[in-house]
């Protein structure tokens, strides 16, 4: 096996290694990049059931925050709604239909908010 075909996956000294920047995961440069899709200045709130066996999820897209701040803000929104959720690819998912409550909270933050998807 040549050196170009091998890569360090785990080090007993540092633990897991990032495959992109080849640094320990705790000091990875890749996760600091803002991977959120570009926003048009409008935060959209919609309800979706597709692919969730009929269970409704409220999706929030277009929040102009980086990944770390977005996760903290999502935690605040989940606590406000008393529901679980996740952040996936810059989209905040909150379990259940909480559109009205979330729209009010997002407007308090000073963002332009639209109810989207029916």
C-alpha positions in Angstrom: 0.0 0.0 0.0 1.4 3.4 -1.0 1.5 6.4 1.2 -1.0 8.3 -1.0 -3.6 5.5 -0.6 -3.5 5.5 3.2 -4.8 8.0 5.6 -4.8 8.2 9.4 -8.3 7.6 10.8 -7.5 7.2 14.5 -4.5 8.1 16.7 -4.0 6.8 20.2 -2.6 10.2 21.0 -5.3 12.5 19.6 -8.3 10.2 19.0 -10.4 10.5 15.8 -8.9 12.4 12.9 -10.7 14.6 10.4 -10.4 13.1 6.9 -10.5 16.6 5.3 -8.0 18.7 7.2 -6.1 15.7 8.8 -6.4 17.3 12.3 -7.8 15.9 15.5 -11.7 16.3 15.4 -11.5 18.6 18.4 -9.3 21.0 16.4 -10.8 20.5 13.0 -10.7 23.5 10.7 -13.5 22.0 8.5 -16.3 22.4 11.0 -15.7 26.2 11.4 -16.6 26.7 7.8 -20.2 28.1 7.3 -21.9 25.3 5.4 -25.3 27.0 5.4 -26.9 27.7 2.1 -26.9 31.3 1.0 -30.0 33.2 2.3 -32.1 35.8 0.6 -32.7 37.7 3.8 -36.1 36.1 4.5 -36.5 33.4 7.2 -39.1 30.9 6.1 -41.1 28.7 8.5 -43.0 25.7 7.1 -44.6 22.5 8.3 -43.6 19.2 6.6 -44.7 15.6 7.0 -43.0 14.1 3.9 -40.9 11.1 4.8 -41.8 11.1 8.5 -44.7 8.6 8.5 -47.3 11.4 8.9 -45.6 13.1 11.8 -45.5 16.9 11.4 -42.2 18.8 11.7 -41.7 22.6 11.6 -38.8 23.6 9.4 -37.0 27.0 9.7 -34.8 28.0 6.8 -32.7 31.1 6.0 -31.5 32.0 9.5 -28.4 34.1 8.9 -26.2 32.5 11.6 -23.1 30.3 11.4 -23.3 26.7 12.5 -22.3 27.1 16.1 -24.7 30.1 16.7 -27.5 28.3 14.8 -27.2 25.2 17.1 -27.5 27.5 20.1 -30.4 29.4 18.7 -32.2 26.1 17.8 -31.8 25.0 21.4 -33.5 28.2 22.5 -36.4 27.6 20.0 -36.8 24.0 21.1 -37.0 25.0 24.7 -39.6 27.7 23.8 -41.8 25.1 22.1 -41.1 22.3 24.6 -40.2 19.9 21.8 -37.3 18.1 20.3 -35.6 18.8 17.1 -32.3 19.0 15.2 -30.2 21.2 12.9 -29.5 19.6 9.5 -27.7 21.4 6.7 -28.6 24.9 8.1 -32.2 24.0 8.5 -33.7 23.9 12.0 -36.2 21.1 12.5 -38.6 21.2 15.5 -41.0 18.3 16.1 -44.7 19.3 15.9 -46.5 22.2 14.5 -45.3 25.3 16.2 -45.3 27.8 13.3 -47.2 30.7 15.0 -45.1 30.6 18.1 -41.8 30.4 16.1 -42.8 33.2 13.8 -43.5 35.5 16.7 -40.1 34.7 18.3 -38.2 35.1 15.0 -39.8 38.5 14.5 -38.6 39.5 18.0 -35.1 38.7 16.8 -35.6 41.4 14.1 -35.7 39.1 11.0 -38.1 39.2 8.2 -40.2 36.1 8.5 -42.6 34.4 6.0 -45.0 31.5 6.6 -44.3 29.2 3.8 -45.8 26.0 2.3 -49.5 26.4 2.8 
